[in-house]
Amino acid sequence: MNDRSTELFVSPDKGRFGRVALAVVPAVIVPGISMTSLLAGGRGTSEGLGSMAVPAAVALVALPFLWYVAYAILHTLNTYVALVDGAVLVRNWARRLTVIEGPGFVARTHIDSSGIADAVLVVADDRAAVMLNPRQWREAELDEVWRRAALPQQFGGTPTPRELRKRYPTIRIPLYIRYPGIVYTFWTILVILYIGVVVNVFARI
């Protein structure tokens, strides 16, 4: 964007990630204490980890927390919405840039995925389309971009992911919206495997 005139630049709401982290911390304290006690004393015929229970519990929490920090950094440092020479530029967390040059529009859409209506913003013209998660942005700042870019806002209905893809062939729909059941099952299995690996590693130390 250095060789073009940037009229407006909007970053994601950085405070949102901090608020989520602060909300999660109290929720994991009591379960964390219970888990540490269980790991230390064992259950039934299984031996406990004894003094290794505390580092094992810390390891169980630390890696997911570091993953969330990396997720937050990528989404706050790499992502932006900008108005440049009358065009709207949207860059996602993977630094993929989408340019909406108009005439375009903003559709407030509720995607019906497995009975769950997930609210998103679809910014599109007749050549490109990009999806935004409104919960990651300050609404007033985005509204100012749409206003200055002369992008009318409209209701996009409640399409399924497949219908949305047919409507906007170039749009990228996250896997957790397209296949929520598969994604949630995958993460559940991954969490169970992660807990098992960590406990077994510390049991052998």
Salt bridges, closest charged atoms under 4 A:
ASP13 OD2 - ARG19 NH2 2.88
ASP13 OD1 - ARG138 NH2 3.21
ASP85 OD2 - ARG4 NE 3.65
GLU101 OE1 - ARG127 NH2 3.79
ASP118 OD1 - ARG135 NH2 3.02
ASP125 OD2 - ARG127 NH2 3.37
ASP126 OD1 - ARG127 NH1 2.86
GLU139 OE2 - ARG108 NH2 3.62
GLU141 OE1 - ARG138 NH1 3.87
ASP143 OD1 - ARG108 NH2 3.32
GLU144 OE2 - ARG147 NH2 2.67
